[in-house]
Amino acid sequence: MLRQQGIALLCLLCLVSAPSAAKQVIREQKTVTVEGVKETWQLVWEDEPSLSECSIEDISSAITCPCSGFAYGESGSLSLVRKRGSQEIERLDLGKLFDGFSSSAGKKGMAILVRWPQRIGDSEEDPRLLNKIKQRPLAKIIDFQDYNHDGAATEFLLQIGTQPCMKHMFVGIGITKKRPTLHVLNAAGDAPDESLVMTMAAWKALRKSHKPTTVTILPCGDHGSDVRIDYTVSAKGGEIFFDSRVVPCPEWK
């Protein structure tokens, strides 16, 4: 009997001293129809997110070029969760997508999302700015579109980095008819785990037209550049076609 009581007491102490499980936080969720079935997709922080280097704690840094698109942000371990009813059917880790950029998430495998949108005219000299920011609606991330033109609007864009100056770089995430599991969109011929990273202008051009469309990503003279960089994008049969071209600027020949 004493032995049983000792075991019970030991188990109780284990429960008390055991670290609590991470508390997941739903950052945003939206409903989407997949093959006639309604699903709920959620952006989920695996634990309470922390303030990023582009957060409201340092307005002077948050409104600079390196934080463009990420102000006023928060960071942490982020997943995309796919549910049917209350049942989770799939989960995709998004933090690793940020590792290729020196984003302000700071740590490997950590994602950063804008929490409150930055507005033109925000100035650290405004003594009421902090309160104004906190009163703004949360920035929306998920916007379902059909980027590969397969007839299903089951993809959305996620900013994963910023290039000088204020060039926001995005990946497309979702499911497609040819690949009906959560994944990052890539170009035809690329490896399945290779991501197609483009500016918003290029993604918009892809969404609007099936035909090849060329978008200038880096114009001549931008930050002293002696070359122009063009992206040509198109979609056919549910596949995305991408080509990048570097053109010498005439004045530099």
Residue, then its C-alpha position, 0 to 999 in steps of 0.5 A: m500500500l505504501r509503495q502504491q502511495g509512493i508511486a502515485l505521489l511520484c507521478l503527481l510530482c512529475l505532472v506538477s514539474a513537467p513543462s507546460a505544452a506550447k500554446q498555439v496561437i491562431r494568427e489568421q484563418k479563412t475558409v476555402t472550397v477544395e473540390g467542393v468541400k469547405e476547408t479552414w486554413q489557419l496561420v498558426w504560431e506554434d507558441e506565443p510569438s515574440l516582437s520582431e526587430c521590426s516591431i512597435e518597440d523600435i519604430s525608428s527601425a520598423i519604418t526603414c527599408p530593411c523592415s519594409g513589408f514587415a512593420y509592425g511585425e512579430s516572429g516565431s515558429l509558424s505553420l499553415v494548418r489545413k482543417r476539414g471541420s474540426q479535424e486537422i488533415e495537414r500542416l506545413d512548416l513555414g519558418k524555413l522559407f524565411d531562412g534564405f533571406s536576412s529578414s528580421a525574424g532573426k533566428k533560423g526557422m523563424a517566420i515574421l508576419v506584419r501584425w499591424p499595417q504601416r501607413i504613409g505618414d507614420s513618424e516616430e516623432d508622433p507621440r500618439l503613433l504607438n496607440k494609433i498603431k495598436q488600434r488598427p485592424l490586424a493586417k490580412i495575410i491570406d488572399f486566395q487566388d489562382y496563380n497557376h491557372d488550373g481553375a482553383a483559387t487555392e493559393f495565397l502569397l506570403q512575404i518571406g524577405t525584402q531586397p533593397c530597397m523596398k522590394h518585397m519578395f513573396v512565395g505562393i503557398g497552397i494546393t493545386k490540382k496536380r499536387p493536392t497537398l500543401h506546398v510552395l509553388n515552383a516553376a515547371g522543371d524545378a525540383p518539388d522542394e524549390s520555391l518560386v520567389m518573386t515580387m508582388a508585381a510579377w505574381k500579379a502579372l502571372r495571375k492576370s494573364h495566361k500569356p507570357t508577361t514581362v515585368t521589370i524587377l530591377p530598372c537601370g540605375d536602381h541603386g546604381s545598377d548597370v543592368r536591368i533584370d526582367y522576369t517573364v512569367s506565364a501559366k499553362g496546364g496548371e504549370i507556372f513558367f518563369d524566366s529571368r533575364v539580365v540586360p545591360c543598361p545602354e548608358w553602361k555599354 
